[in-house]
Amino acid sequence: MLRKVNVVEKFVEYFGPGMKILSVTDRATIANMTPEYGATLGFFPVDEKTIDYLELTGRADRARLVESYTKATGMFYTGEADPEFTQVVELDLSIVQPSLAGPARPQDRISLPDLKKTFADILGCEYDRDAEVQQISKFHDESGCKTVRAKRCRPVAQRQFDTELNGRPVKIGDGNIVIAAITSCTSTSNPHVLIGAGLIAKNAVAQGLKVPPFVKTSLAPGSKVVMNYLEAAGLVPYFNALGFHLAAFGCTTCIGNSGPLHPDIENVIKENDLNVAAVLSGNRNFEARIHQNIKSNFLASPMLVVIFALAGRVDIDLTLEPVGIDPNGQPVYLEDLWPSHDQIDELVKTHVKKEFYENEYARIFDGDRFWEALDVAASTTFAWNDASTYIKNPPYFDGFSLAPQQSGDITNARGFLLLGDTVTTDHISPAGAIPEDYPAGQYLIKNGVPKEQFNSYGSRRGNHEVMMRGTFGNIRIKNQLVAPKQGSFTLKFPEKTEMFNYDAAMAYQAEDTPLVVLGGKEYGTGSSRDWAAKGTNLLGIKAVIAQSYERIHRNNLVGMGVLPLVFADGESAQSIGLDGSETFTISGIGGITPLKQLAVKAVKPDGSEINFTVTSRLDTDVDVEYFENGGILPCVIRKMMAG
């Protein structure tokens, strides 16, 4: 709903009578989804529940300060007099339904009953839910037994292939879930959904249900306190029984750190080009982020993650079909497993204790035995290890001078990439696993790192050599210069030689040729990924020309000295005849001011010209200062040294 309203670059505050029934952790879950609806900020005001939560989590002094301050300033929310807003959007909480989001964008919400049809559409199959409902109702009326529901639902995905896992035969096909992860983003410090997930696991074990062997399960909460209250509530054994063992505290599956699938499963997926799925409780599911061989990725609550892990597939309507079949051959349905709110609330009130927070927060900076065992030499500066493939001295200050160079026109730049709409920071910034045959993988092999020790881009984000090679390195990125081919490829001009993006960028740098990226609407949507801007800078890209930007990435580009530009309203690269083969000269950059109009001359290979006007998205004087200093890093250093 917020995406449709278009809240990009806006502050969103939640208020109204419905807010009062939401717990603080529910509010935090919604507020934490701010990047998914594109706003600058999403927040709930302070009220008595906020104060109670601060007390519960061992912050009594902060609770008293917050209460006194917000009441004195009129910011404490009572619901009696609402602030004045520029726009009010209403949501009736009674219409909220169990939902997922996917298969590749967090804002693409799917109501639970619609998932089966949605996946059928993805596969290009047909599925008529109304006909199925009528058929089930008919047989249910005739037999008076809900068992018929298990026999009358028509599968969507017909392709199934045989393989073996640990000596046991299994079938894998389109729609099967191969990753089910309760992961640390968004909701996994929310006691109600985690205890709810534990109660579902408990009910499933009592019914004799098991997770299919091809589903890779994991539990990675956002806080160590989570395991304290799950253990106190007696729910950990049930998570473990279904394979949801504690894997980590922190970013795992949501950033592609799920690790590899079983080799036999990966082989079946690759050989048959299967569309398998992941279901996770994170808030990001962009293309190739979760796992490069998983095409469909669905975001769900931890409770639904457990349910779908048991079902083992997404081509299912859980409002009609059973989650699984018990050892006696009887179907087990969603309503047989789903706990009531009162059941969950009772366990939350009993087992989520103040001392858990106080104990964990008291030692939060201590680190584990591995951290304590690190041998660190005392020094005022970091001791760079030239042999490290994880952390290298970055080149941001190479050629640094106390006085910034004058910003001048960008002359005879080449089009590096021609991209469409909704290019995410995951397409731009390296994320997930490192492919062996891509430049980053080849770099690691050259430096003696075996494939099984590649780890992920995220783990090597301290090595600019890896990250530069992975920038615009998503295996699903669609550069129209090489269409229909997908992946990290472009054409090097004027030769029109197809190359990896990194190799082409290095060839342009050797020729001292600046680069320009052409984009569409919502360029840079998604996470605040600093490497999306850092990598852009290091590849030699001087400007991005797009129809619109997600605020965070636009700001990050400015912070790295890259000029974000927008086409005039109603114009796009396609509408004015650009195809990426042109050379670009951008004039008027000297003495730039906020939102200044700049002239662009694009010269095609035959010498013909396209002249058009763009607007600089240096929105403020601070943006201008960062840009003229070559980015925030040299700007800050100059100020420190001048002081």
N, C-alpha and C positions, 0 to 999 in steps of 0.2 A: 504494500500500500504506500509506504514512504517513497519507494523508488518511483512509483507512478506520480506522486506529488512533486517529485524532484527536490530533494532536500540537500543536494550537493552544495557545499560551502555554507550550510546553515547550522544553527544550533537548534537541537530538538529537546524540548523539556516535556516530560510526561506529568500529567496532573489529572484530577477528576476523582469522582467517587470510586471508580474501579481500582485506582491505584492503592487505595487503603487496604484492599484485601490481598494485595501481593506482598509476599515476604521480601525482605531486603535482598536475599540471594536471587529470587526471581527477578527483581528489579535490576540487579547487577548483570544477570544473564542478558536481559534485553539491552541494557546500556552498552554492554560489551560488543553487541552486534553493530555498533555504529558504522564501521567500515562497510558492512554488508548493505546498508541502505544509503551509504555515500555521504552522510553528514559529517561536518567537522566535529560535532560533539553531540552525544545523546546522554541525558542525565535525568535522574529523579530528584526532587527536592528532599530536604531533611524533614523528617517527622519523628514521632515517638518510636517507630520501629527502627529507625536509624540509630537512635540513642541506645535502644535495647541491644542492637547488634554489636555496637561498640563495647557495651558492657560484657556481653557474652564472650567476645573475642579477647577479653583481658585488657581493654583500653579504657578503664574507668575515668582516668584523668582527661583523656581526649573526649570522652562522652560528655563530661560536664562542661568542658570548654566549648564544644560544638553546640550543645543545647543553649548555653548562655549567649553565645555569639549570634546564632541564627535567630533566636527570639528577640534579641536586642535590635537586630537589623531588619526585622520583619521578613526574614527568609525562611523561618520555620513554617512548614505547611500545615495549615489547619483545615483547609477546604472551605473556609468561610468566605474568603475574598480572593478570587483568582487574579493573577497578574494579567496585564494586557499583553497580548501576543500579536505578531504581524499576521499570523495565520493559525487557525485552529482546525485540527483534523480529528474526527471522532472515530473511535473503535469501540464497538459493543463487545465486551468480553464474552458474552453468552454465545456468540457465533464462532468463537475460536474452536478449531478442531485439531485433533492429532494430525501432525503434518511432518513431511520430510522436505528436503530441498535438493534439487539436482536436475540432471546428472553432472553439470559442470559449472553452475553458477549458484552462489548462496541465495540469491534473491528469487530463484525459480521454485516457488513453493508448490508442493503437491499434497493435497489432502490424502489421508491414508487410503480411503476407498478408491482414489483415482490412480494409485501407483501402478497397478497392473496395466491399465490402459495406456498410461504414460510410457511405460517400458515397451509395450507393444508398438506404440507409435515410433519409438526410437529404433526398433528393429525393422520397422516397415511392415508389421503384421497387423491383423485386424482383431479387435476384441470388443464384444458387445456386452457391457456389464448389465444392461437392463434385461437382455435375454437370459443371461445367467441367473439373475435374481429371480425371474419368473420360473425358470426351470427348477431352481433349488426350492422355491416356495411350493411348487406343485408336488415334488417328491416328498418334501417335508410334511405336507398336509396328508399325503397318502399313507406315509409310514408312521408319522408321529414321532420320528426319531431323527435327531440332528446328525447321526452318523452319515446319512445320505449326503450331507454337505461335502464330506470328504471325497465322495465319489463322483460328484456331478460338476465340479469346477473344471473348466477347460484350460489346459496350460497354454501359455503364449509361445514360449521358446521351445521349439521341437528338437533342435540340434543337441545331441548328447554324445560324448566321447568317453571311451573307457581308458582308465589308467589305474595305477596301483599306488597306494600310499601305505608305507610300512607293511607291505605284504598283503594288504587288503584291497580288493577291487572297489573302485569308485567310478561314478560317472560325473563328468564336468560338462556344462553346456552354457549357452547364452543365458544370462540372468542369474546364474549361481553367484552367491556371495563368497568371496575368497578372503576378505578382510572384514572383521567386525571389531571395532576399537572404541573403547571408552577412553578418550584422550583428553589432554589437559586444557584445551581451549574452551572458553565460553561458560561451560556448565558444570565442570567437574570439581568445583568446590561448593556446589549447591547441595546441601544435605538431603533435601527432599527427593531430588531426582536420583541421587546415588543410593540412598537407602531404598527408594522405590525399585531401582534396578536390582538391588540385592534381594528384595522380597520376591521379585519375578524369578530370579535365579533359584531361590528357595522353593517356590511353588513348582518350578519346572523339574527340579530334582525329585520332589515328592511325587510328581506324576510320572517319573521314569524317563523324562526326555533327555536327549543328548544333542550336542552341537555336531553337525556333520564334520567328518575329519578334514575336508578340504577348506574349512573356514579357519583362518588364522585369527585368533582372539587375543586381546590384550587389555589390560587395565592400567592406565597411566593417569592418576588423579593430578589435580593442580596443586594439592597441598598434602603434606604429611599428616595433617589433622584428619584427613578423610579416612585413612586406614585405621586411625585410633577409634573413630566412632563406628566404622564398619565392623571392626573386631569386637567392640563393646556390645554391639547389637547382634553379634553371633552370625553375621552374614558372609564373612570371608570364606568359610569352607564351601559355601554354595557357589560363590563366584569361581573358586578354584575347581570345583567339580565340573563346571561347564567350560573350563579352559581359560577363564578370565583371571589369570595370575597377574600379580603386580609386576609390571615391566619397568616402570620409571616414575619419577615425579617431574614432569616437564613435557616439552614439545616432542611428540613422537609421530604418530601416523598423520596428524594434520599437516605436518611440514615434510612428509615423505620419509620419515624415519621409522617406518614399520619394518624395515629390513626386507630381505628377499622372500618371495613365496617358495614353497617346495619346488625343487627343479622340475619334477615331473608335471606339476600343475602349470608352471611357466611354459614348459614345452607344449603342452596341449593347447594353451591359450594362443601361443605364437603360431603354431602350425595350422590352427584352424581359424585364426583371426576371430576369436570369441569375444563377445561383449559381456565380460563378467563385471561384478560390482563390488564396491566397498561400501560399508555403512559405518559411519563414525559420528561421534558426538562433538566434533570440532566445528569450526565456523568457516572453513575454507575447503573448497572442492574443485578448484580450477583445473583445467586440462593438464594431465600428466603430473599433477602435484602429489597425489596420494601414492600412486605407483604407476610407472610408465606403461605397464601392460594392462592396466585396469581403465576401461573407457568410461564406465558409469560410476559416479561416486555420489552418495547420498548422505546428507547431513540429517541427524536425528538426535533425539534425546537419549541419554544413557539407557533409559528404560526400553525404548524402541530398539536400541542397538542389541540388547540381549534377546528381545523377541525375534528380530530378524536373523541373528546368529543361529537361533534354534531352527528357524524356518529354512535357512540355507539358501534362500533365493529372494529376488525382488519382484519377479513376475507372479505376484500373489496378492490377493485381496484379503487382508486379514480380518475384514469385517464379515467375510463370507466363508473363507477357507480356514482349516485348522492350522495352527502353528506347527503341529507335529502329531505323530501317532504314538500312543503309549505302548508299553510292552504287551498289553492285552489286545492290541489292535484297535483301540478306541481313539477317536480324534480328540485332541486337546486344543481348545480355542482360546483366543485372546482373553475373553472374559473369565476363563478358568485360571488364568495366570496373573491378571492385572490386579494389584492391591488397591484398596480404597484409600482415599486421601486421609481418612481418620487413622487407618493402620500405619501409614507412613508418618503422619504427624505425631502419633504417640511415641514411635521409636525416636524421632528427631528430638522431641522434648525430653526424652529419658536419657539418650546416649550422646547427644552433642553437648559437651560440657566445657565450661570455661577453662578448667585446668588443662585440657588438651591443647588449647591455643596458647596458654601461658607457657607450658612446657616446651612446645615446639618453637615458639617465637624467642624464648630465652636462649636457644642454641642455634638459631637460624643461620648465623654467620660462621659457625664452627667448622663446617665441612666434614666429610667422612674421612676414613683412614687413608684413602688414596690422596685426598687433598692435603692432609697433614703430612704425608710422607714425601711430598714434593720437595726436591732440593732446590732452593732458591738463593742465589747469591745476592747479598745486600748491595744495592746500587741506586744511584739517583736516576739512572736511565735504564731502559729495558735492554737486556743483553740478547740481541738478535742472533739466532742460530741459522746460519746460511744453509745448513743441511735440512732444515725443517721444511716439510711439505704442508704444514698446517698454518704457520704464522711467518709472514715475511714483512720486511720493512716496505711499506707502500710508497709509491712514487708521487704522492700528492704535493710534496714540497720540493721536488726536483726543479732546479732553476729558480728557486724562490728569491724574491728581492723585497726590500722594505717598502718600495714604492710600487703600487700596482701598475701594470701596463694599461695604456689607454685602450678602451674598447673600440674596435673599429668594425667596418663592414665585413661580412662574411662573403668571400669572393670565390666564384667558380667551385662551389661545393658540389659534391656528388650525392645523388640519392642513394642512401645505404639500404633502406627497406621501404617498401610500400605496403602499409598495413591497413586492415579494415577497422570495424567498430569493436569496442569492448576488448581492446588489447589490455590484458591484466598485467600487474606487476609480476605475476608468476610466469607470464610469457617473456617478460623482459629480464627479470632477475633470476639467477640460477637457483633452482629449488629441487629437492628430492635427490634421487640417485644420479650418479655420474655415469653416463654411457661410455663403454669402453672405446667405441669407435669415433667418439666426438673429441674435439681438441683437448678438453680438460682431461679426459681419460687417457689420451695419448701422452699428454704432459706427465701424468702420474706414472705411467708405465716407463717413460723415458727416465724418470727419476727413481726407478727401482721399487715402485709401489705395486704389489700384485693386486689383481682385480678384486679379490675378496677383502682387501683392506682399503678400497677406495673410500668407503664411508659415504657421506652425502655432501652436497654442495654446502649445506648449512653448517656442517661440522668443520669445513675448510674455509669458512668465510673470512678468516684472518690471512688467507693467502690470495693476494690479488691476481697472481698468475692463473690460479684455478678459476677464480670468479670472472675475470675478463673473458676467459675462454668459454665460460658458460653463459655470458650475457647474451640475451636474445637466443638462448640455446635450448628453449623448450622444444621437445620433439613434436609438439602439435602446433607450433606457431605457423601462421599462414602468411608468408611473404609473397605478395602478388607478382613480384619479379620472377619467381620460379614456379608459379602455380601451374598445375595442381599439387605439386610436390609440397609436403609439409616438413617442418624441422628447421634446424639452424643453418639455412643456406641462403645465398644471395648471388646476384650477378655482379662481377667486378667490371666496371666500365673504364675505358671505352671498349675493352676487348670482348665484353659480354661472356666472360668466363665464369662458370658456376663454381663457387667456392664455399667453404664454411664461413659463417659470418666473421668469426675471429680472424681467419686467414685473410679475408678480403680487407678487413679494417687495418690489419698490419701492412698490407700492400699499399693501401691508400696513405697510411702514415709515412711509409718510406718515400712516397711521392710528394709529401707535404700537402696532401689534398684534404680539406675539411669535409665533414659529412653532415648530411641532413636526413632525418627520418620523417616520413610522411604517414600520418595516422588519420583515423576517423573520429567517431564520437566516443566519449568516455575513455580516452587514452589514459592508461595507468590506473584503472580501477582495481580495487582489492586491497591487499595488505599494505601497510607502511613498510616497504622493503627498501632499506637504504642502498642495497647493492643494485637495485634497478636504476638508480641515479648514478652511483659510483661507476658501475660498469659502462653506462652510457658515456660518461666523461672520459674514461680511460681508453675507450675504443676510438676516440677522436671525433665524436658527434658534437657539433657546435650548437645545433638547434633542432627542435622538433616542431613540425607544423601539423596541427590536428584541428578537428572541429570543436572538440571540448576535452577537458581534462578532469580527472578525479583530483580533488584539491590536494591531497597528501602528496601524490606523486609530482604534481606541478610544483609544489613547494620544495620537494626534494631535488628536483632538477635545478631550480634556482640555487639551492644550497650547494650544488656541485658545479655551478658556473655554466650550466647548459641553458640556452634561451628557449623558453616555451612560447610558441606563437600559435594564434588561432586564425583560421580562415574567416573571411567576412561571413555574416549570417547568410545561410542558404547555399554557401559555396563549399565545395570539397575538392580533393585532388582530382576525382573523376569528373566532376561537373565542369571544371575549367580545363580539362584535357591533359592533365599530367599523367604520365605512365612510369615515372621513376628513372627514365633514361636521360633526363635533362641535367644540365649544370645549373646551379642556383647561386644568384648573387642577391644578398639581403642588405639593403641600404638604409641608412639612418640610425645605425646603432650608436654611433658616437654621440655623447651627450644625451643618452637615453633617459626618459622619464617614465613614471608609471603609466601603463596602458597606452604607450605611444604607438601610433600607426607607422608601419614600416613598408617599404616598397620591395617587392621580390620580382626579379627577372629570371625566368626559366628559359634556357636555350636548349632546343632539341638538337639531336645529332645532325639534322639537315639545315641547321642555322636559323630556323624559325623561332620566334619568341612568344612567350606567354607572360604578360605582365599582370600582377595582381597585388592587392594590398592585404596585409595581415596586421593583427593587433598583438603587441607584446603583452604577455601575461606576467610581466613584472608589476604586480598589483600595488605595491607600496614603496615608499622610499627605502625601507629596509631591504626589500627584494632588489632594488636597484644597487644598493651598496654591496650586497653579497655578489651580485653578478659582476659588477665592475672590479671586484677584488678577485674574481676567478672562483668564487665560492665561499662558503662560510668558514672553511678551515683556514685558508690564508688570511681571511678578513680578521678572524679572532687572533691569530698569531701576530698580525701587524698591530692590532690594538694593544695586545699584551706587551709587545716590545716597545711600542711608543710610550706606554704608561711607565 
